Amino acid sequence: MMRWICVLATLLWIAPAVGQSIRMGEEIFERCAMCHEVGAQAENRQGPHLNGLLGRRAASLPDFPYSAALREAGEGGLVWTPATLAPFIERPRHFEPGTGMIFPGLKNPADVADVIAYIESLQPPKQIAVQTGQSLVEIYCGACHATGRQGSSPHPEAPPFRGLHLRYDVADLTEALVEGLSSGHPDMPEFEFEPDQAAAIVAYLESLR
């Protein structure tokens, strides 16, 4: 698990260094469309559909039979972002040994960046932020808190996140998330997030209102 938490913390907000073209990415994506669909009517094929991919934990669609390797990566904290998608698209079987993806990868970094730009263009920025925030709180906070719209917290003293807006102005939590969030409970770990990560967490918490 720590492997992918470290990958996430290191790479989540690093943008690809290569210039991107959405139009070229759409053309190159045709190589991916043999297995993956996108769009309003997208369905799972040999690979899962890629709608809403960015900000989502790996192997988290409930209706697709992912490989054991990718399920393990998702459970360990792998989240799909432009930075984590890039090495996967380039060499999927090297990036995640044991994946069921048969595509050998795109060798040209410009092609990889263009495909990612196309995938990113299919999602509203707010959706990406909310999904990223949800993934972060599930990874870092889900062991104690109920992070969704229902259910009880695993830790009896940890409040469900869906009710935080009743106790705080969640927008004011941004600074605390960056500077180091802690509480009076001795068993609560202290976390520090990058500003964009904190903004994504707040966007998710606000979506729970």
Sequence and secondary structure as in RCSB ss.txt:
>XXXX:A:sequence
MMRWICVLATLLWIAPAVGQSIRMGEEIFERCAMCHEVGAQAENRQGPHLNGLLGRRAASLPDFPYSAALREAGE
GGLVWTPATLAPFIERPRHFEPGTGMIFPGLKNPADVADVIAYIESLQPPKQIAVQTGQSLVEIYCGACHATGRQ
GSSPHPEAPPFRGLHLRYDVADLTEALVEGLSSGHPDMPEFEFEPDQAAAIVAYLESLR
>XXXX:A:secstr
 HHHHHHHHHHTT   SS   HHHHHHHGGGTTTT   STT   SSS   TT TT BTT  TTS   HHHHHHHH
TT B  HHHHHHHHH HHHHSTT          HHHHHHHHHHHHHTS HHHHHHHHHHHHHHHHHTTTS  SSS
S  SSTTS  GGGGGGTS GGGHHHHHHH B  S TTS  B   HHHHHHHHHHHHHT 
